Amino acid sequence: MCPHTPACPDATAQDREAARTLVSHPDQGWSLLCNGIVIFEDTGELLPSGDTIAPHRPTDLSFQQPAFHQPVIFTPEPPAAQGSQAPAA
Ligand SMILES: [Zn+2]
């Protein structure tokens, strides 16, 4: 039972990772959250029900491969074909 006010999200809630940390072992790469979830440093999770959630977030960023390496070039919409618009008044 969660003693916090407001109560931590339940283990089945969408925001379950927002529960407070009760025990943290960064040397071993895991933490126990208030709602019973064991969360690992690779963002994988072990739920109280025994179910697992695979790692789902990147844990490091490579400077060799930036997320956005293509320049964004603005290209205006091509002009509409004649006759497809109402004529200007
Ligand atoms: Zn709590």
PDB file of the backbone (N, CA, C, O) and the ligand in Angstrom, with CONECT records:
HET     ZN  A 101       1
ATOM      1  N   MET A   1       0.856  -1.195   0.000  1.00  0.00           N
ATOM      2  CA  MET A   1       0.000   0.000   0.000  1.00  0.00           C
ATOM      3  C   MET A   1       0.889   1.241   0.000  1.00  0.00           C
ATOM      4  O   MET A   1       1.868   1.337   0.740  1.00  0.00           O
ATOM      5  N   CYS A   2       0.518   2.157  -0.835  1.00  0.00           N
ATOM      6  CA  CYS A   2       1.301   3.375  -0.982  1.00  0.00           C
ATOM      7  C   CYS A   2       0.970   4.360   0.150  1.00  0.00           C
ATOM      8  O   CYS A   2      -0.192   4.719   0.337  1.00  0.00           O
ATOM      9  N   PRO A   3       1.990   4.798   0.904  1.00  0.00           N
ATOM     10  CA  PRO A   3       1.750   5.749   1.992  1.00  0.00           C
ATOM     11  C   PRO A   3       1.813   7.204   1.543  1.00  0.00           C
ATOM     12  O   PRO A   3       1.638   8.109   2.358  1.00  0.00           O
ATOM     13  N   HIS A   4       2.057   7.435   0.277  1.00  0.00           N
ATOM     14  CA  HIS A   4       2.274   8.806  -0.190  1.00  0.00           C
ATOM     15  C   HIS A   4       0.968   9.526  -0.475  1.00  0.00           C
ATOM     16  O   HIS A   4      -0.054   8.916  -0.791  1.00  0.00           O
ATOM     17  N   THR A   5       1.035  10.836  -0.353  1.00  0.00           N
ATOM     18  CA  THR A   5      -0.099  11.686  -0.700  1.00  0.00           C
ATOM     19  C   THR A   5       0.394  12.780  -1.630  1.00  0.00           C
ATOM     20  O   THR A   5       1.265  13.549  -1.223  1.00  0.00           O
ATOM     21  N   PRO A   6      -0.104  12.897  -2.848  1.00  0.00           N
ATOM     22  CA  PRO A   6      -1.072  11.980  -3.476  1.00  0.00           C
ATOM     23  C   PRO A   6      -0.454  10.619  -3.723  1.00  0.00           C
ATOM     24  O   PRO A   6       0.767  10.483  -3.807  1.00  0.00           O
ATOM     25  N   ALA A   7      -1.303   9.615  -3.839  1.00  0.00           N
ATOM     26  CA  ALA A   7      -0.833   8.243  -3.990  1.00  0.00           C
ATOM     27  C   ALA A   7      -0.081   8.064  -5.297  1.00  0.00           C
ATOM     28  O   ALA A   7      -0.385   8.708  -6.301  1.00  0.00           O
ATOM     29  N   CYS A   8       0.895   7.189  -5.266  1.00  0.00           N
ATOM     30  CA  CYS A   8       1.659   6.880  -6.474  1.00  0.00           C
ATOM     31  C   CYS A   8       0.761   6.150  -7.475  1.00  0.00           C
ATOM     32  O   CYS A   8      -0.204   5.494  -7.082  1.00  0.00           O
ATOM     33  N   PRO A   9       1.078   6.264  -8.764  1.00  0.00           N
ATOM     34  CA  PRO A   9       0.293   5.530  -9.763  1.00  0.00           C
ATOM     35  C   PRO A   9       0.379   4.029  -9.529  1.00  0.00           C
ATOM     36  O   PRO A   9       1.418   3.512  -9.120  1.00  0.00           O
ATOM     37  N   ASP A  10      -0.712   3.343  -9.789  1.00  0.00           N
ATOM     38  CA  ASP A  10      -0.763   1.897  -9.660  1.00  0.00           C
ATOM     39  C   ASP A  10       0.156   1.242 -10.692  1.00  0.00           C
ATOM     40  O   ASP A  10       0.507   1.848 -11.704  1.00  0.00           O
ATOM     41  N   ALA A  11       0.533   0.006 -10.418  1.00  0.00           N
ATOM     42  CA  ALA A  11       1.434  -0.712 -11.325  1.00  0.00           C
ATOM     43  C   ALA A  11       0.821  -0.939 -12.698  1.00  0.00           C
ATOM     44  O   ALA A  11       1.538  -1.202 -13.664  1.00  0.00           O
ATOM     45  N   THR A  12      -0.512  -0.839 -12.794  1.00  0.00           N
ATOM     46  CA  THR A  12      -1.163  -1.043 -14.081  1.00  0.00           C
ATOM     47  C   THR A  12      -1.460   0.280 -14.778  1.00  0.00           C
ATOM     48  O   THR A  12      -1.977   0.294 -15.895  1.00  0.00           O
ATOM     49  N   ALA A  13      -1.134   1.390 -14.123  1.00  0.00           N
ATOM     50  CA  ALA A  13      -1.438   2.694 -14.703  1.00  0.00           C
ATOM     51  C   ALA A  13      -0.468   3.036 -15.822  1.00  0.00           C
ATOM     52  O   ALA A  13       0.651   2.528 -15.881  1.00  0.00           O
ATOM     53  N   GLN A  14      -0.923   3.901 -16.699  1.00  0.00           N
ATOM     54  CA  GLN A  14      -0.084   4.323 -17.818  1.00  0.00           C
ATOM     55  C   GLN A  14       1.178   5.034 -17.320  1.00  0.00           C
ATOM     56  O   GLN A  14       2.246   4.902 -17.917  1.00  0.00           O
ATOM     57  N   ASP A  15       1.048   5.787 -16.225  1.00  0.00           N
ATOM     58  CA  ASP A  15       2.178   6.549 -15.696  1.00  0.00           C
ATOM     59  C   ASP A  15       2.839   5.835 -14.514  1.00  0.00           C
ATOM     60  O   ASP A  15       3.335   6.477 -13.588  1.00  0.00           O
ATOM     61  N   ARG A  16       2.838   4.511 -14.558  1.00  0.00           N
ATOM     62  CA  ARG A  16       3.347   3.706 -13.439  1.00  0.00           C
ATOM     63  C   ARG A  16       4.794   4.024 -13.079  1.00  0.00           C
ATOM     64  O   ARG A  16       5.194   3.842 -11.929  1.00  0.00           O
ATOM     65  N   GLU A  17       5.577   4.490 -14.029  1.00  0.00           N
ATOM     66  CA  GLU A  17       6.987   4.785 -13.746  1.00  0.00           C
ATOM     67  C   GLU A  17       7.147   6.048 -12.904  1.00  0.00           C
ATOM     68  O   GLU A  17       8.254   6.357 -12.463  1.00  0.00           O
ATOM     69  N   ALA A  18       6.060   6.778 -12.677  1.00  0.00           N
ATOM     70  CA  ALA A  18       6.129   8.000 -11.884  1.00  0.00           C
ATOM     71  C   ALA A  18       6.054   7.715 -10.387  1.00  0.00           C
ATOM     72  O   ALA A  18       6.176   8.634  -9.577  1.00  0.00           O
ATOM     73  N   ALA A  19       5.855   6.451 -10.010  1.00  0.00           N
ATOM     74  CA  ALA A  19       5.818   6.105  -8.582  1.00  0.00           C
ATOM     75  C   ALA A  19       7.175   6.400  -7.947  1.00  0.00           C
ATOM     76  O   ALA A  19       8.212   6.368  -8.609  1.00  0.00           O
ATOM     77  N   ARG A  20       7.140   6.685  -6.656  1.00  0.00           N
ATOM     78  CA  ARG A  20       8.388   7.017  -5.955  1.00  0.00           C
ATOM     79  C   ARG A  20       9.292   5.786  -5.824  1.00  0.00           C
ATOM     80  O   ARG A  20       8.826   4.649  -5.759  1.00  0.00           O
ATOM     81  N   THR A  21      10.565   6.049  -5.789  1.00  0.00           N
ATOM     82  CA  THR A  21      11.555   4.986  -5.634  1.00  0.00           C
ATOM     83  C   THR A  21      11.705   4.640  -4.159  1.00  0.00           C
ATOM     84  O   THR A  21      11.948   5.519  -3.332  1.00  0.00           O
ATOM     85  N   LEU A  22      11.560   3.362  -3.831  1.00  0.00           N
ATOM     86  CA  LEU A  22      11.731   2.912  -2.453  1.00  0.00           C
ATOM     87  C   LEU A  22      13.154   2.425  -2.206  1.00  0.00           C
ATOM     88  O   LEU A  22      13.770   2.743  -1.189  1.00  0.00           O
ATOM     89  N   VAL A  23      13.659   1.648  -3.159  1.00  0.00           N
ATOM     90  CA  VAL A  23      15.003   1.088  -3.034  1.00  0.00           C
ATOM     91  C   VAL A  23      15.705   1.312  -4.360  1.00  0.00           C
ATOM     92  O   VAL A  23      15.141   1.034  -5.419  1.00  0.00           O
ATOM     93  N   SER A  24      16.929   1.812  -4.309  1.00  0.00           N
ATOM     94  CA  SER A  24      17.679   2.051  -5.531  1.00  0.00           C
ATOM     95  C   SER A  24      19.034   1.380  -5.442  1.00  0.00           C
ATOM     96  O   SER A  24      19.763   1.561  -4.467  1.00  0.00           O
ATOM     97  N   HIS A  25      19.368   0.613  -6.450  1.00  0.00           N
ATOM     98  CA  HIS A  25      20.678  -0.033  -6.528  1.00  0.00           C
ATOM     99  C   HIS A  25      21.296   0.299  -7.879  1.00  0.00           C
ATOM    100  O   HIS A  25      21.332  -0.557  -8.763  1.00  0.00           O
ATOM    101  N   PRO A  26      21.780   1.522  -8.055  1.00  0.00           N
ATOM    102  CA  PRO A  26      22.375   1.877  -9.339  1.00  0.00           C
ATOM    103  C   PRO A  26      23.597   1.029  -9.665  1.00  0.00           C
ATOM    104  O   PRO A  26      23.943   0.848 -10.832  1.00  0.00           O
ATOM    105  N   ASP A  27      24.250   0.508  -8.625  1.00  0.00           N
ATOM    106  CA  ASP A  27      25.404  -0.361  -8.874  1.00  0.00           C
ATOM    107  C   ASP A  27      24.980  -1.662  -9.532  1.00  0.00           C
ATOM    108  O   ASP A  27      25.761  -2.280 -10.257  1.00  0.00           O
ATOM    109  N   GLN A  28      23.733  -2.084  -9.280  1.00  0.00           N
ATOM    110  CA  GLN A  28      23.219  -3.311  -9.879  1.00  0.00           C
ATOM    111  C   GLN A  28      22.248  -3.013 -11.017  1.00  0.00           C
ATOM    112  O   GLN A  28      21.834  -3.925 -11.733  1.00  0.00           O
ATOM    113  N   GLY A  29      21.883  -1.745 -11.187  1.00  0.00           N
ATOM    114  CA  GLY A  29      21.091  -1.358 -12.336  1.00  0.00           C
ATOM    115  C   GLY A  29      19.591  -1.519 -12.167  1.00  0.00           C
ATOM    116  O   GLY A  29      18.881  -1.686 -13.158  1.00  0.00           O
ATOM    117  N   TRP A  30      19.090  -1.473 -10.944  1.00  0.00           N
ATOM    118  CA  TRP A  30      17.635  -1.582 -10.768  1.00  0.00           C
ATOM    119  C   TRP A  30      17.173  -0.755  -9.584  1.00  0.00           C
ATOM    120  O   TRP A  30      17.946  -0.401  -8.693  1.00  0.00           O
ATOM    121  N   SER A  31      15.881  -0.462  -9.610  1.00  0.00           N
ATOM    122  CA  SER A  31      15.239   0.259  -8.513  1.00  0.00           C
ATOM    123  C   SER A  31      13.861  -0.340  -8.280  1.00  0.00           C
ATOM    124  O   SER A  31      13.207  -0.805  -9.214  1.00  0.00           O
ATOM    125  N   LEU A  32      13.429  -0.323  -7.025  1.00  0.00           N
ATOM    126  CA  LEU A  32      12.083  -0.777  -6.672  1.00  0.00           C
ATOM    127  C   LEU A  32      11.219   0.450  -6.448  1.00  0.00           C
ATOM    128  O   LEU A  32      11.540   1.311  -5.628  1.00  0.00           O
ATOM    129  N   LEU A  33      10.125   0.520  -7.181  1.00  0.00           N
ATOM    130  CA  LEU A  33       9.209   1.647  -7.038  1.00  0.00           C
ATOM    131  C   LEU A  33       8.134   1.319  -6.008  1.00  0.00           C
ATOM    132  O   LEU A  33       7.925   0.161  -5.647  1.00  0.00           O
ATOM    133  N   CYS A  34       7.472   2.347  -5.554  1.00  0.00           N
ATOM    134  CA  CYS A  34       6.469   2.223  -4.499  1.00  0.00           C
ATOM    135  C   CYS A  34       5.325   1.287  -4.890  1.00  0.00           C
ATOM    136  O   CYS A  34       4.726   0.646  -4.027  1.00  0.00           O
ATOM    137  N   ASN A  35       5.025   1.209  -6.177  1.00  0.00           N
ATOM    138  CA  ASN A  35       3.907   0.374  -6.621  1.00  0.00           C
ATOM    139  C   ASN A  35       4.332  -1.070  -6.896  1.00  0.00           C
ATOM    140  O   ASN A  35       3.558  -1.851  -7.448  1.00  0.00           O
ATOM    141  N   GLY A  36       5.571  -1.426  -6.507  1.00  0.00           N
ATOM    142  CA  GLY A  36       6.003  -2.809  -6.624  1.00  0.00           C
ATOM    143  C   GLY A  36       6.735  -3.131  -7.910  1.00  0.00           C
ATOM    144  O   GLY A  36       7.166  -4.267  -8.105  1.00  0.00           O
ATOM    145  N   ILE A  37       6.883  -2.162  -8.782  1.00  0.00           N
ATOM    146  CA  ILE A  37       7.590  -2.383 -10.043  1.00  0.00           C
ATOM    147  C   ILE A  37       9.088  -2.320  -9.803  1.00  0.00           C
ATOM    148  O   ILE A  37       9.584  -1.421  -9.123  1.00  0.00           O
ATOM    149  N   VAL A  38       9.799  -3.280 -10.366  1.00  0.00           N
ATOM    150  CA  VAL A  38      11.260  -3.204 -10.411  1.00  0.00           C
ATOM    151  C   VAL A  38      11.608  -2.658 -11.788  1.00  0.00           C
ATOM    152  O   VAL A  38      11.286  -3.264 -12.811  1.00  0.00           O
ATOM    153  N   ILE A  39      12.267  -1.513 -11.799  1.00  0.00           N
ATOM    154  CA  ILE A  39      12.619  -0.884 -13.069  1.00  0.00           C
ATOM    155  C   ILE A  39      14.128  -0.963 -13.228  1.00  0.00           C
ATOM    156  O   ILE A  39      14.884  -0.685 -12.297  1.00  0.00           O
ATOM    157  N   PHE A  40      14.550  -1.347 -14.422  1.00  0.00           N
ATOM    158  CA  PHE A  40      15.968  -1.554 -14.701  1.00  0.00           C
ATOM    159  C   PHE A  40      16.531  -0.370 -15.461  1.00  0.00           C
ATOM    160  O   PHE A  40      15.798   0.399 -16.082  1.00  0.00           O
ATOM    161  N   GLU A  41      17.843  -0.240 -15.401  1.00  0.00           N
ATOM    162  CA  GLU A  41      18.476   0.930 -15.992  1.00  0.00           C
ATOM    163  C   GLU A  41      18.339   0.974 -17.517  1.00  0.00           C
ATOM    164  O   GLU A  41      18.529   2.027 -18.125  1.00  0.00           O
ATOM    165  N   ASP A  42      18.013  -0.156 -18.132  1.00  0.00           N
ATOM    166  CA  ASP A  42      17.794  -0.157 -19.583  1.00  0.00           C
ATOM    167  C   ASP A  42      16.342   0.159 -19.917  1.00  0.00           C
ATOM    168  O   ASP A  42      15.929   0.011 -21.067  1.00  0.00           O
ATOM    169  N   THR A  43      15.557   0.594 -18.924  1.00  0.00           N
ATOM    170  CA  THR A  43      14.145   0.977 -18.971  1.00  0.00           C
ATOM    171  C   THR A  43      13.213  -0.234 -19.068  1.00  0.00           C
ATOM    172  O   THR A  43      12.008  -0.061 -19.252  1.00  0.00           O
ATOM    173  N   GLY A  44      13.739  -1.450 -18.950  1.00  0.00           N
ATOM    174  CA  GLY A  44      12.879  -2.619 -18.828  1.00  0.00           C
ATOM    175  C   GLY A  44      12.236  -2.622 -17.448  1.00  0.00           C
ATOM    176  O   GLY A  44      12.727  -1.979 -16.520  1.00  0.00           O
ATOM    177  N   GLU A  45      11.135  -3.351 -17.323  1.00  0.00           N
ATOM    178  CA  GLU A  45      10.409  -3.367 -16.053  1.00  0.00           C
ATOM    179  C   GLU A  45       9.944  -4.781 -15.728  1.00  0.00           C
ATOM    180  O   GLU A  45       9.640  -5.581 -16.614  1.00  0.00           O
ATOM    181  N   LEU A  46       9.898  -5.058 -14.438  1.00  0.00           N
ATOM    182  CA  LEU A  46       9.304  -6.282 -13.927  1.00  0.00           C
ATOM    183  C   LEU A  46       8.118  -5.862 -13.076  1.00  0.00           C
ATOM    184  O   LEU A  46       8.281  -5.190 -12.057  1.00  0.00           O
ATOM    185  N   LEU A  47       6.929  -6.260 -13.496  1.00  0.00           N
ATOM    186  CA  LEU A  47       5.712  -5.845 -12.807  1.00  0.00           C
ATOM    187  C   LEU A  47       5.414  -6.786 -11.640  1.00  0.00           C
ATOM    188  O   LEU A  47       5.883  -7.924 -11.628  1.00  0.00           O
ATOM    189  N   PRO A  48       4.640  -6.321 -10.664  1.00  0.00           N
ATOM    190  CA  PRO A  48       4.288  -7.179  -9.523  1.00  0.00           C
ATOM    191  C   PRO A  48       3.582  -8.457  -9.952  1.00  0.00           C
ATOM    192  O   PRO A  48       3.660  -9.469  -9.256  1.00  0.00           O
ATOM    193  N   SER A  49       2.896  -8.422 -11.084  1.00  0.00           N
ATOM    194  CA  SER A  49       2.182  -9.609 -11.570  1.00  0.00           C
ATOM    195  C   SER A  49       3.128 -10.651 -12.145  1.00  0.00           C
ATOM    196  O   SER A  49       2.720 -11.778 -12.427  1.00  0.00           O
ATOM    197  N   GLY A  50       4.392 -10.279 -12.320  1.00  0.00           N
ATOM    198  CA  GLY A  50       5.355 -11.193 -12.920  1.00  0.00           C
ATOM    199  C   GLY A  50       5.574 -10.910 -14.389  1.00  0.00           C
ATOM    200  O   GLY A  50       6.510 -11.432 -14.995  1.00  0.00           O
ATOM    201  N   ASP A  51       4.714 -10.087 -14.965  1.00  0.00           N
ATOM    202  CA  ASP A  51       4.889  -9.717 -16.363  1.00  0.00           C
ATOM    203  C   ASP A  51       6.122  -8.827 -16.504  1.00  0.00           C
ATOM    204  O   ASP A  51       6.553  -8.174 -15.553  1.00  0.00           O
ATOM    205  N   THR A  52       6.667  -8.821 -17.696  1.00  0.00           N
ATOM    206  CA  THR A  52       7.831  -7.975 -17.956  1.00  0.00           C
ATOM    207  C   THR A  52       7.498  -6.997 -19.069  1.00  0.00           C
ATOM    208  O   THR A  52       6.653  -7.262 -19.925  1.00  0.00           O
ATOM    209  N   ILE A  53       8.171  -5.878 -19.038  1.00  0.00           N
ATOM    210  CA  ILE A  53       8.069  -4.887 -20.096  1.00  0.00           C
ATOM    211  C   ILE A  53       9.473  -4.692 -20.642  1.00  0.00           C
ATOM    212  O   ILE A  53      10.402  -4.371 -19.900  1.00  0.00           O
ATOM    213  N   ALA A  54       9.614  -4.884 -21.923  1.00  0.00           N
ATOM    214  CA  ALA A  54      10.928  -4.775 -22.558  1.00  0.00           C
ATOM    215  C   ALA A  54      11.418  -3.334 -22.491  1.00  0.00           C
ATOM    216  O   ALA A  54      10.611  -2.410 -22.400  1.00  0.00           O
ATOM    217  N   PRO A  55      12.723  -3.137 -22.535  1.00  0.00           N
ATOM    218  CA  PRO A  55      13.256  -1.775 -22.585  1.00  0.00           C
ATOM    219  C   PRO A  55      12.583  -1.004 -23.708  1.00  0.00           C
ATOM    220  O   PRO A  55      12.454  -1.508 -24.824  1.00  0.00           O
ATOM    221  N   HIS A  56      12.156   0.216 -23.413  1.00  0.00           N
ATOM    222  CA  HIS A  56      11.339   0.946 -24.373  1.00  0.00           C
ATOM    223  C   HIS A  56      11.795   2.378 -24.595  1.00  0.00           C
ATOM    224  O   HIS A  56      11.086   3.148 -25.243  1.00  0.00           O
ATOM    225  N   ARG A  57      12.937   2.754 -24.086  1.00  0.00           N
ATOM    226  CA  ARG A  57      13.451   4.099 -24.351  1.00  0.00           C
ATOM    227  C   ARG A  57      14.937   4.001 -24.603  1.00  0.00           C
ATOM    228  O   ARG A  57      15.611   3.148 -24.024  1.00  0.00           O
ATOM    229  N   PRO A  58      15.457   4.858 -25.454  1.00  0.00           N
ATOM    230  CA  PRO A  58      16.907   4.853 -25.653  1.00  0.00           C
ATOM    231  C   PRO A  58      17.587   5.317 -24.370  1.00  0.00           C
ATOM    232  O   PRO A  58      17.099   6.220 -23.690  1.00  0.00           O
ATOM    233  N   THR A  59      18.704   4.699 -24.051  1.00  0.00           N
ATOM    234  CA  THR A  59      19.407   5.048 -22.833  1.00  0.00           C
ATOM    235  C   THR A  59      20.669   5.844 -23.101  1.00  0.00           C
ATOM    236  O   THR A  59      21.318   6.320 -22.170  1.00  0.00           O
ATOM    237  N   ASP A  60      21.016   5.990 -24.358  1.00  0.00           N
ATOM    238  CA  ASP A  60      22.172   6.819 -24.674  1.00  0.00           C
ATOM    239  C   ASP A  60      21.988   7.387 -26.073  1.00  0.00           C
ATOM    240  O   ASP A  60      21.242   6.846 -26.889  1.00  0.00           O
ATOM    241  N   LEU A  61      22.664   8.460 -26.326  1.00  0.00           N
ATOM    242  CA  LEU A  61      22.592   9.100 -27.630  1.00  0.00           C
ATOM    243  C   LEU A  61      23.983   9.100 -28.243  1.00  0.00           C
ATOM    244  O   LEU A  61      24.971   9.401 -27.573  1.00  0.00           O
ATOM    245  N   SER A  62      24.045   8.768 -29.492  1.00  0.00           N
ATOM    246  CA  SER A  62      25.319   8.757 -30.186  1.00  0.00           C
ATOM    247  C   SER A  62      25.504  10.061 -30.926  1.00  0.00           C
ATOM    248  O   SER A  62      24.623  10.496 -31.667  1.00  0.00           O
ATOM    249  N   PHE A  63      26.641  10.679 -30.727  1.00  0.00           N
ATOM    250  CA  PHE A  63      26.916  11.915 -31.437  1.00  0.00           C
ATOM    251  C   PHE A  63      27.363  11.635 -32.865  1.00  0.00           C
ATOM    252  O   PHE A  63      27.434  12.543 -33.693  1.00  0.00           O
ATOM    253  N   GLN A  64      27.664  10.369 -33.146  1.00  0.00           N
ATOM    254  CA  GLN A  64      28.052   9.997 -34.503  1.00  0.00           C
ATOM    255  C   GLN A  64      26.820   9.885 -35.398  1.00  0.00           C
ATOM    256  O   GLN A  64      26.910  10.050 -36.615  1.00  0.00           O
ATOM    257  N   GLN A  65      25.692   9.609 -34.797  1.00  0.00           N
ATOM    258  CA  GLN A  65      24.468   9.446 -35.572  1.00  0.00           C
ATOM    259  C   GLN A  65      23.369  10.298 -34.941  1.00  0.00           C
ATOM    260  O   GLN A  65      22.486   9.779 -34.258  1.00  0.00           O
ATOM    261  N   PRO A  66      23.429  11.589 -35.170  1.00  0.00           N
ATOM    262  CA  PRO A  66      22.395  12.437 -34.583  1.00  0.00           C
ATOM    263  C   PRO A  66      21.021  12.072 -35.123  1.00  0.00           C
ATOM    264  O   PRO A  66      20.887  11.556 -36.233  1.00  0.00           O
ATOM    265  N   ALA A  67      20.018  12.346 -34.326  1.00  0.00           N
ATOM    266  CA  ALA A  67      18.664  11.961 -34.698  1.00  0.00           C
ATOM    267  C   ALA A  67      18.207  12.679 -35.973  1.00  0.00           C
ATOM    268  O   ALA A  67      17.484  12.117 -36.796  1.00  0.00           O
ATOM    269  N   PHE A  68      18.641  13.921 -36.113  1.00  0.00           N
ATOM    270  CA  PHE A  68      18.207  14.691 -37.280  1.00  0.00           C
ATOM    271  C   PHE A  68      19.452  15.175 -38.012  1.00  0.00           C
ATOM    272  O   PHE A  68      20.055  16.179 -37.634  1.00  0.00           O
ATOM    273  N   HIS A  69      19.827  14.459 -39.053  1.00  0.00           N
ATOM    274  CA  HIS A  69      21.023  14.826 -39.792  1.00  0.00           C
ATOM    275  C   HIS A  69      20.697  15.355 -41.177  1.00  0.00           C
ATOM    276  O   HIS A  69      21.592  15.786 -41.903  1.00  0.00           O
ATOM    277  N   GLN A  70      19.432  15.328 -41.546  1.00  0.00           N
ATOM    278  CA  GLN A  70      19.031  15.860 -42.838  1.00  0.00           C
ATOM    279  C   GLN A  70      18.519  17.278 -42.644  1.00  0.00           C
ATOM    280  O   GLN A  70      17.653  17.515 -41.802  1.00  0.00           O
ATOM    281  N   PRO A  71      19.046  18.224 -43.417  1.00  0.00           N
ATOM    282  CA  PRO A  71      18.506  19.578 -43.297  1.00  0.00           C
ATOM    283  C   PRO A  71      17.047  19.607 -43.744  1.00  0.00           C
ATOM    284  O   PRO A  71      16.650  18.910 -44.677  1.00  0.00           O
ATOM    285  N   VAL A  72      16.282  20.407 -43.075  1.00  0.00           N
ATOM    286  CA  VAL A  72      14.875  20.544 -43.436  1.00  0.00           C
ATOM    287  C   VAL A  72      14.771  21.681 -44.445  1.00  0.00           C
ATOM    288  O   VAL A  72      15.108  22.825 -44.140  1.00  0.00           O
ATOM    289  N   ILE A  73      14.312  21.364 -45.623  1.00  0.00           N
ATOM    290  CA  ILE A  73      14.188  22.358 -46.689  1.00  0.00           C
ATOM    291  C   ILE A  73      12.711  22.601 -46.936  1.00  0.00           C
ATOM    292  O   ILE A  73      11.949  21.678 -47.222  1.00  0.00           O
ATOM    293  N   PHE A  74      12.327  23.851 -46.821  1.00  0.00           N
ATOM    294  CA  PHE A  74      10.930  24.195 -47.036  1.00  0.00           C
ATOM    295  C   PHE A  74      10.652  24.302 -48.526  1.00  0.00           C
ATOM    296  O   PHE A  74      11.311  25.061 -49.237  1.00  0.00           O
ATOM    297  N   THR A  75       9.695  23.556 -48.986  1.00  0.00           N
ATOM    298  CA  THR A  75       9.282  23.655 -50.383  1.00  0.00           C
ATOM    299  C   THR A  75       7.805  24.023 -50.400  1.00  0.00           C
ATOM    300  O   THR A  75       6.958  23.265 -49.927  1.00  0.00           O
ATOM    301  N   PRO A  76       7.507  25.193 -50.951  1.00  0.00           N
ATOM    302  CA  PRO A  76       6.105  25.612 -50.957  1.00  0.00           C
ATOM    303  C   PRO A  76       5.254  24.679 -51.808  1.00  0.00           C
ATOM    304  O   PRO A  76       5.748  24.009 -52.715  1.00  0.00           O
ATOM    305  N   GLU A  77       3.992  24.653 -51.499  1.00  0.00           N
ATOM    306  CA  GLU A  77       3.060  23.839 -52.274  1.00  0.00           C
ATOM    307  C   GLU A  77       3.076  24.310 -53.717  1.00  0.00           C
ATOM    308  O   GLU A  77       3.122  25.514 -53.972  1.00  0.00           O
ATOM    309  N   PRO A  78       3.038  23.390 -54.660  1.00  0.00           N
ATOM    310  CA  PRO A  78       2.964  23.831 -56.060  1.00  0.00           C
ATOM    311  C   PRO A  78       1.646  24.563 -56.300  1.00  0.00           C
ATOM    312  O   PRO A  78       0.635  24.262 -55.665  1.00  0.00           O
ATOM    313  N   PRO A  79       1.665  25.532 -57.226  1.00  0.00           N
ATOM    314  CA  PRO A  79       0.429  26.276 -57.476  1.00  0.00           C
ATOM    315  C   PRO A  79      -0.663  25.345 -57.982  1.00  0.00           C
ATOM    316  O   PRO A  79      -0.404  24.413 -58.744  1.00  0.00           O
ATOM    317  N   ALA A  80      -1.879  25.612 -57.547  1.00  0.00           N
ATOM    318  CA  ALA A  80      -3.002  24.785 -57.957  1.00  0.00           C
ATOM    319  C   ALA A  80      -3.234  24.962 -59.461  1.00  0.00           C
ATOM    320  O   ALA A  80      -3.009  26.032 -60.026  1.00  0.00           O
ATOM    321  N   ALA A  81      -3.680  23.898 -60.070  1.00  0.00           N
ATOM    322  CA  ALA A  81      -3.943  23.953 -61.495  1.00  0.00           C
ATOM    323  C   ALA A  81      -5.054  24.964 -61.784  1.00  0.00           C
ATOM    324  O   ALA A  81      -5.978  25.150 -60.991  1.00  0.00           O
ATOM    325  N   GLN A  82      -4.933  25.600 -62.930  1.00  0.00           N
ATOM    326  CA  GLN A  82      -5.940  26.582 -63.284  1.00  0.00           C
ATOM    327  C   GLN A  82      -7.307  25.901 -63.404  1.00  0.00           C
ATOM    328  O   GLN A  82      -7.437  24.807 -63.954  1.00  0.00           O
ATOM    329  N   GLY A  83      -8.304  26.579 -62.877  1.00  0.00           N
ATOM    330  CA  GLY A  83      -9.663  26.055 -62.993  1.00  0.00           C
ATOM    331  C   GLY A  83     -10.071  25.240 -61.786  1.00  0.00           C
ATOM    332  O   GLY A  83     -11.246  24.896 -61.658  1.00  0.00           O
ATOM    333  N   SER A  84      -9.143  24.915 -60.891  1.00  0.00           N
ATOM    334  CA  SER A  84      -9.534  24.137 -59.743  1.00  0.00           C
ATOM    335  C   SER A  84      -9.970  25.042 -58.602  1.00  0.00           C
ATOM    336  O   SER A  84     -10.510  24.560 -57.605  1.00  0.00           O
ATOM    337  N   GLN A  85      -9.748  26.330 -58.729  1.00  0.00           N
ATOM    338  CA  GLN A  85     -10.150  27.258 -57.682  1.00  0.00           C
ATOM    339  C   GLN A  85     -11.186  28.222 -58.258  1.00  0.00           C
ATOM    340  O   GLN A  85     -11.274  28.435 -59.467  1.00  0.00           O
ATOM    341  N   ALA A  86     -11.946  28.780 -57.365  1.00  0.00           N
ATOM    342  CA  ALA A  86     -12.874  29.817 -57.796  1.00  0.00           C
ATOM    343  C   ALA A  86     -12.049  31.040 -58.191  1.00  0.00           C
ATOM    344  O   ALA A  86     -11.074  31.359 -57.511  1.00  0.00           O
ATOM    345  N   PRO A  87     -12.407  31.719 -59.253  1.00  0.00           N
ATOM    346  CA  PRO A  87     -11.644  32.878 -59.667  1.00  0.00           C
ATOM    347  C   PRO A  87     -11.734  33.987 -58.607  1.00  0.00           C
ATOM    348  O   PRO A  87     -12.743  34.153 -57.922  1.00  0.00           O
ATOM    349  N   ALA A  88     -10.642  34.727 -58.511  1.00  0.00           N
ATOM    350  CA  ALA A  88     -10.629  35.831 -57.571  1.00  0.00           C
ATOM    351  C   ALA A  88     -11.626  36.888 -58.000  1.00  0.00           C
ATOM    352  O   ALA A  88     -11.835  37.103 -59.194  1.00  0.00           O
ATOM    353  N   ALA A  89     -12.242  37.546 -57.034  1.00  0.00           N
ATOM    354  CA  ALA A  89     -13.281  38.519 -57.352  1.00  0.00           C
ATOM    355  C   ALA A  89     -12.725  39.789 -57.929  1.00  0.00           C
ATOM    356  O   ALA A  89     -13.482  40.706 -58.247  1.00  0.00           O
TER     357      ALA A  89
HETATM  358 ZN    ZN A 101       3.876   5.718  -3.092  1.00  0.00          ZN2+
END
